[in-house]
Amino acid sequence: MTAAAYDFVIEQGATLDKTFVWKDSTGTVINLSGYTARMQIRQTVSSSTILLDLSTLNNRIIITAGQGKIQLLVSAADTGAITWQRGKYDLELVSSTGVVTRLLYGDVEVSKEVTR
């Protein structure tokens, strides 16, 4: 499976809440039982500095296994603390047997908050 390109915007100071559903080529939802997920945003693909780290371990990614749902969830306080403007990311799923699937990749832009 080839990762899909998907760009998105983080609204600074607002809760980031995006949900994706992983389906196979026939449109059947993939059961994510036993999967973990991880996602990092960096200034460039080769940058060593992580701007934002999301994973099932830090509860910024929530998996609803039977529905194939992957939810990105970052609090308004955490998005309010963002000081960067743009970045690159990818989202990976890791099966219980250690198979890594790169699901999404793309650009992230931060829409700066005015009201605080």
N, C-alpha and C positions, 0 to 999 in steps of 0.2 A: 504494500500500500504506500502510495506517495502522500506526503504531508500536504495539506491544503494551505494556501496563502490566505490570511485573514488579518487585515489591519483594523485597529480600533482606537478609540479615544478614552482616556481616563479623565473624568471630570474632577479636578482638584477640589477637595473639601466635601465631595459627595461619595456615598458608598458605591464601590465598584461591585456590581452583581451581574455577571454574565453567565449564561448556561448554554452548554453545547450538548448535543446528543450524538453519540458515536453509533453509526449504522454501517452495515456491510454494503457491498455493491448492489444487493437486491432491495435495500431499504429496511432490512431487518435490524432491529436494535441489538447491539452487542452487549451481552451480560458482562458487567465489570466486576463481578465477585472476585475478590482477592487482588484487585489492581490497586496501585498507588499512582499518584500523579505528581509531576513537578514542572515548574515553569520559572524561568528567570528572564528578567529584562536587563539588558546591558546597553550602554551607549552605542557600541558597535558589536558585531558578531565576535570579533577577536578581543574585545576589551576584557580585562581581568576583574573589573569592578562590577559588582551586581548592584543595580539600581533598585530593584524590587524582586523579592524572592517569594514565590507562592508554591505551596506543596500541601499534600494531604497531611504531612507531619506537622506543619505549622498552622493547620486549619484554615488556610487561605484557598484551598481547593477541597470541595466537598464532592464525593462520588455517591450517587444513588445507583447502586449496582444493577438491579433488575430493570431499571429504566434506561440504562446506558448514559445517564446524565453526569456531566462534569461541570461543576459550578465554581466559577472564580468569585471569591468574596473577600474584599478588602474594605476595612472600616473607613468611615469618613475622616476620622482622626488621622489614620495612616495616609490616606490620599492627600489630606491637607498638609502633610509634612513633606510632600514631594517638592523638590527644588529643581528637578531636571525638566526638559521640554520634550525630548524625543528619545526613543530607544528602539531596540530590536528584541524580539522574544522568540522562543519556541515552547511548545507545550508537549510533554512526553508522558506516556502512560507506561507503567511497568507492571507486567503480569506477575502472578505469584511464582512463576518459574524463572523470572528474571528477564523475560523477553521485553525489550524496549521498543515502543512504537512512537515515532515522532508524528503527532497528530496535526498540529497547526504550527505556523510560523508567520512572522510579519513585523510590521512597524506599529509602534505605540506612540501616540501623541498625547500630551497633557494639555487640557484646556484649563488655563489658569483661572483660579477663583478670584472674584472681585469682592463678594460679600463674605465677611468673616464674623 
